[in-house]
Amino acid sequence: MEIADLLQLQTRVLWAAFAVAVAFGFIAQRTHFCTMGAISDIVNMGDWTRMRMWGMAVGVAMIGFYAMAWLGWIDPGKSIYTSGRIIWLSALVGGALFGFGMVLASGCGSKTLVRIGAGSLKSLVVFFVMGFAAFAALRGVFAVLRVNTVDRVAFEIPAGGALPLWVSSGLGLDPALTGLLVALLVGGALVVWAFAGPDFRNTNNLLAGIGLGLVIAAMWWVSGRLGFVAEHPETLEAVYLGSNSGRMESLTFTAPMAYTLDWIIFFSDTSKLLTFGVVTVAGVVVGSLACALIEGSFRWEGFRTTQDTALHIAGAACMGVGGVTALGCTVGQGMSGLSTLSLTSVIAVTGIVLGAVGGFRFQMWLLDRE
């Protein structure tokens, strides 16, 4: 492959990623998909309907991911989520910090982008603060603190950090077939559990569950199949085009917010190229905007009080640092990561849930004090 052909392919990959992200933003706005809202419904009302949306989406994405691996389209081992080094303390602490922050900021990273598209200036502030904090956690002062503390606490799993890799290695089975069977078992159980809810079976919930699950799987295909080049013409090494991590990627939003700010600020620097993360951030906003305009639900929204402003800024900072520390957000670890059946993702999601519950308790304390 010549360099010119490589550049054309990279352009197609980025346009494809943008289109899939637009679909995510449109569906999330149309169905009011929100992980924080799902946890809030359970804690405050005992209602599991929105959590069933999330569970179905993860199940569909899981089956899609390992079906593509079984077909030989993607390599499950080429993702950050399936690394054999389990940074369990980073995942737990970062996840808890992210979960606490998303409650204060009225939603996670993906919800922030969706709300920007629907006219929320509050979420625009959250985006800038979250992106700044994420960049500091990637390369700044918080990165030094992270690397020298929680990232040091880890253990190794030689077979890899995903459940199918352990099973296939321990029993000497074919990894691709094992992955598909485990995904059908676990993912299928999630889909059945979601569909079993009597209040769940309507068009809106099914669109969120099936549609967003397919979006996550589609993004794995774009990055891992369409964007994979076995031999770069200059380095002669395998490469995933447009990837910030150098590996196969699906949707995640914390670090990409930092990359987006970096691209905007240093736009004149020719070394700052559009990447997978940047175009997906833009795509979600565009998709949400399109849905809001079509539905007539676009509304400008601002902060109500000084306290409201302070809580959103603090929550955004927590999400930025926490999301990078945990290697992902409610979509990055909670959907893309869990679709790989990663142990690190399970730990991170546990931290996010615990942090969110702590955030709700903190909000109740503020209300009681007032």
C-alpha positions in Angstrom: 0.0 0.0 0.0 1.3 3.4 -0.9 1.2 6.5 1.4 -1.5 8.1 -0.7 -3.7 5.0 -0.5 -3.1 5.0 3.3 -4.2 8.6 3.7 -7.3 7.9 1.6 -8.1 4.9 3.8 -7.6 6.9 7.0 -10.0 9.5 5.7 -12.6 6.8 5.0 -12.1 5.4 8.5 -12.6 8.8 10.2 -15.7 9.5 8.1 -17.1 6.1 9.1 -16.3 6.7 12.7 -18.1 10.1 12.5 -21.2 8.5 11.0 -21.4 5.8 13.6 -21.0 8.5 16.4 -23.8 10.5 14.8 -26.0 7.5 15.1 -25.0 7.1 18.8 -25.9 10.8 19.5 -29.2 10.6 17.7 -30.3 7.4 19.4 -29.1 8.6 22.9 -31.1 11.8 22.5 -34.1 10.1 21.0 -34.3 7.5 23.8 -33.0 9.5 26.7 -30.3 6.9 27.3 -28.3 7.7 30.4 -26.3 5.5 32.7 -26.5 7.9 35.6 -30.2 8.2 35.1 -30.4 4.4 35.1 -28.6 4.2 38.5 -30.7 7.0 39.9 -33.9 5.3 38.9 -32.8 2.2 40.8 -31.6 4.0 43.9 -34.4 6.5 44.2 -37.4 4.6 42.7 -36.5 1.0 42.4 -37.1 1.2 38.6 -34.8 -1.0 36.5 -36.2 0.0 33.1 -33.3 2.2 32.0 -30.8 -0.2 33.4 -32.3 -2.9 31.2 -31.6 -0.6 28.2 -28.0 -0.5 29.2 -27.8 -4.2 29.9 -29.3 -5.0 26.4 -26.9 -2.7 24.7 -23.9 -4.3 26.4 -25.2 -7.8 25.6 -25.7 -6.9 21.9 -22.3 -5.3 21.7 -20.7 -8.3 23.4 -22.2 -10.8 20.9 -21.3 -8.5 18.0 -17.7 -8.1 19.2 -17.0 -11.8 19.5 -18.9 -12.7 16.4 -16.6 -10.5 14.5 -13.6 -12.1 16.2 -14.9 -15.6 15.3 -15.2 -14.5 11.7 -11.6 -13.3 11.8 -12.5 -9.7 11.2 -10.9 -8.3 14.4 -8.4 -9.5 17.0 -9.8 -9.2 20.6 -6.2 -9.1 22.0 -5.5 -5.8 20.3 -7.6 -3.7 22.6 -6.5 -1.8 25.8 -9.4 -3.5 27.7 -8.0 -7.1 27.1 -4.5 -6.3 28.3 -3.2 -8.9 30.7 -2.1 -6.2 33.2 -5.0 -5.6 35.5 -4.7 -2.2 37.0 -7.5 -2.9 39.5 -6.9 -0.1 41.9 -6.8 2.5 39.1 -10.0 1.1 37.7 -11.8 1.1 41.1 -10.6 4.5 42.3 -10.9 6.2 38.9 -14.3 4.6 38.4 -15.5 5.8 41.8 -14.2 9.3 41.1 -15.9 9.3 37.7 -19.2 8.0 39.1 -19.3 10.7 41.8 -18.5 13.4 39.3 -21.1 12.4 36.8 -23.8 12.9 39.5 -22.6 16.4 40.3 -22.3 17.2 36.6 -25.8 15.9 35.7 -24.5 13.1 33.5 -21.5 11.3 32.2 -19.2 12.2 29.3 -21.6 10.9 26.6 -24.6 12.5 28.2 -22.6 15.8 28.3 -22.1 15.7 24.5 -25.7 14.7 23.9 -26.9 17.6 26.1 -24.6 20.0 24.3 -26.3 19.0 21.0 -29.7 19.7 22.6 -28.7 23.2 23.7 -27.2 22.9 27.1 -24.6 25.6 27.8 -24.1 24.0 31.3 -22.8 20.9 29.5 -20.6 23.0 27.3 -18.8 24.2 30.4 -18.6 20.6 31.7 -17.0 19.6 28.4 -14.3 22.2 28.7 -13.5 21.5 32.3 -13.7 17.7 31.8 -11.4 17.9 28.8 -8.9 20.1 30.6 -8.8 17.7 33.7 -8.5 14.7 31.4 -5.5 16.2 29.6 -3.9 16.9 33.0 -4.5 13.3 33.9 -3.1 12.1 30.6 0.1 14.2 30.5 0.1 16.8 33.3 0.3 17.0 37.0 -2.4 14.4 37.6 -0.7 12.0 35.3 2.4 12.1 37.4 0.3 11.4 40.5 -1.6 8.6 38.8 1.5 6.8 37.5 3.3 7.0 40.8 0.3 5.8 42.9 -2.7 3.7 41.8 -1.2 2.6 38.5 1.6 0.8 40.4 -0.9 -1.6 42.0 -1.7 -4.3 39.5 -1.4 -8.0 38.7 -0.8 -9.9 35.6 -2.9 -12.5 33.8 -0.7 -14.2 31.2 -3.6 -15.3 29.1 -5.1 -11.8 28.8 -7.6 -9.7 30.7 -10.8 -11.0 29.1 -12.9 -14.0 30.2 -12.8 -15.9 26.9 -9.0 -15.6 26.8 -8.8 -17.3 30.2 -11.2 -20.0 29.3 -9.6 -20.9 26.0 -6.1 -20.8 27.5 -7.1 -22.9 30.5 -9.0 -25.6 28.6 -6.9 -25.5 25.4 -9.8 -24.5 23.2 -10.0 -22.4 20.1 -10.0 -18.7 21.3 -12.3 -17.5 18.5 -15.0 -20.1 19.1 -14.7 -19.9 22.9 -15.1 -16.1 22.7 -18.3 -16.5 20.6 -19.8 -19.1 22.9 -19.0 -17.2 26.1 -20.4 -14.0 24.5 -23.6 -15.8 23.5 -24.0 -17.1 27.0 -23.3 -13.9 28.9 -24.5 -11.4 26.3 -27.6 -13.5 25.6 -28.4 -13.6 29.3 -28.2 -9.8 29.4 -30.5 -9.5 26.4 -33.0 -12.0 27.9 -32.9 -10.3 31.3 -33.6 -6.9 29.7 -36.4 -8.2 27.5 -38.0 -9.9 30.5 -39.0 -6.6 32.1 -42.7 -6.1 31.5 -42.3 -2.3 31.3 -39.3 -2.6 29.0 -40.8 -3.9 25.8 -41.5 -0.8 23.8 -40.0 0.7 20.7 -38.0 3.4 22.5 -36.3 1.0 24.9 -35.6 -1.6 22.2 -34.1 1.2 20.0 -31.7 2.1 22.8 -30.8 -1.4 23.7 -30.4 -2.9 20.2 -29.4 0.3 18.4 -26.6 1.4 20.8 -25.3 -2.1 21.1 -25.0 -2.3 17.4 -23.3 1.1 17.3 -20.6 -0.1 19.7 -20.1 -3.2 17.6 -20.0 -1.1 14.4 -17.3 1.1 15.9 -15.2 -2.0 16.7 -15.5 -3.0 13.0 -14.5 0.5 11.8 -11.4 0.6 13.9 -10.4 -3.1 14.0 -11.4 -4.1 10.5 -11.7 -1.1 8.2 -8.9 0.8 9.9 -6.4 -2.1 10.3 -3.3 -2.1 8.0 -1.2 -5.2 8.4 2.0 -3.4 7.2 2.5 0.3 7.2 4.5 1.3 4.1 7.0 3.3 6.1 7.4 1.4 9.4 6.4 -2.1 8.0 4.4 -2.6 11.2 0.7 -3.3 11.8 -1.3 -0.1 12.5 -4.8 0.9 13.4 -5.5 4.1 11.5 -6.7 7.1 13.3 -6.2 5.5 16.7 -5.0 7.5 19.7 -4.0 4.5 21.6 -2.3 2.7 18.7 -4.8 -0.2 19.3 -8.3 -1.1 18.1 -10.8 1.3 19.7 -14.6 1.7 20.1 -16.5 4.6 21.7 -15.2 6.2 24.8 -15.4 9.9 25.7 -13.1 11.1 28.5 -9.6 11.1 26.8 -11.2 12.0 23.4 -12.5 15.2 25.0 -8.9 16.1 25.9 -7.7 15.2 22.4 -10.5 17.4 20.9 -9.4 20.4 23.0 -5.7 19.7 22.0 -6.7 19.6 18.3 -8.7 22.8 18.5 -6.0 24.7 20.4 -3.1 23.5 18.3 -5.0 23.4 15.0 -2.2 25.2 13.0 0.3 22.6 14.2 0.5 20.1 11.2 1.5 17.3 13.6 -2.0 17.5 15.2 -4.1 15.3 13.0 -7.8 14.3 13.3 -8.1 11.1 15.2 -10.8 8.5 16.0 -11.6 10.2 19.3 -11.9 13.7 18.0 -14.4 12.8 15.2 -16.5 10.7 17.5 -16.9 13.5 20.0 -18.1 15.8 17.2 -20.3 13.1 15.8 -22.3 12.6 19.0 -23.0 16.3 19.3 -24.1 16.5 15.6 -26.3 13.4 16.0 -28.0 14.8 19.2 -28.5 18.2 17.5 -30.1 16.6 14.5 -32.5 14.6 16.7 -33.3 17.7 18.9 -34.1 19.8 15.9 -36.3 17.1 14.3 -38.2 16.5 17.5 -38.4 20.2 18.3 -36.8 19.6 21.7 -33.8 21.9 21.3 -33.7 24.3 24.2 -31.0 26.7 25.5 -30.1 25.8 29.1 -27.9 27.7 31.6 -26.9 27.4 35.2 -29.5 28.3 37.8 -27.4 29.3 40.8 -23.8 29.7 41.9 -23.9 26.4 43.7 -25.2 24.7 40.5 -22.2 26.1 38.6 -19.7 25.0 41.3 -21.1 21.5 41.5 -21.0 21.0 37.7 -17.4 22.3 37.5 -16.3 20.0 40.4 -18.1 17.1 38.8 -16.5 17.7 35.4 -13.0 17.8 37.0 -13.7 14.5 38.8 -14.9 12.9 35.6 -11.9 14.0 33.6 -9.3 12.7 36.2 -11.4 9.6 37.1 -12.2 8.6 33.5 -8.5 8.7 32.5 -7.4 6.8 35.6 -10.0 4.1 35.1 -9.2 3.9 31.3 -12.7 4.8 30.3 -16.1 6.2 31.2 -19.6 4.7 31.4 -19.4 4.1 27.6 -15.7 3.4 27.4 -15.5 0.9 30.2 -19.2 0.4 30.7 -20.1 -0.6 27.1 -17.0 -0.8 24.9 -15.0 -2.4 27.6 -17.6 -4.8 28.9 -18.3 -5.9 25.3 -14.8 -7.5 25.4 -15.7 -9.3 28.7 -12.7 -7.5 30.3 -12.0 -8.0 34.1 -10.7 -4.4 34.3 -14.0 -3.1 32.8 -16.0 -5.0 35.4 -13.9 -3.4 38.2 -14.2 0.0 36.7 -18.0 -0.2 36.3 -18.2 -1.4 39.9 -16.3 1.7 40.9 -18.6 3.9 38.8 -21.7 2.5 40.4 -20.3 2.9 43.9 -19.2 6.5 43.1 -22.6 7.4 41.7 -24.4 6.1 44.8 -22.0 8.2 46.9 -22.8 11.2 44.7 -26.6 10.7 45.2 -26.0 10.5 49.0 -23.9 13.7 48.8 -26.7 15.5 46.9 -29.2 14.4 49.6 -26.9 15.7 52.3 -26.8 19.1 50.5 -30.6 19.1 50.3 -31.0 18.2 53.9 -28.6 20.9 55.0 -30.5 23.5 53.0 
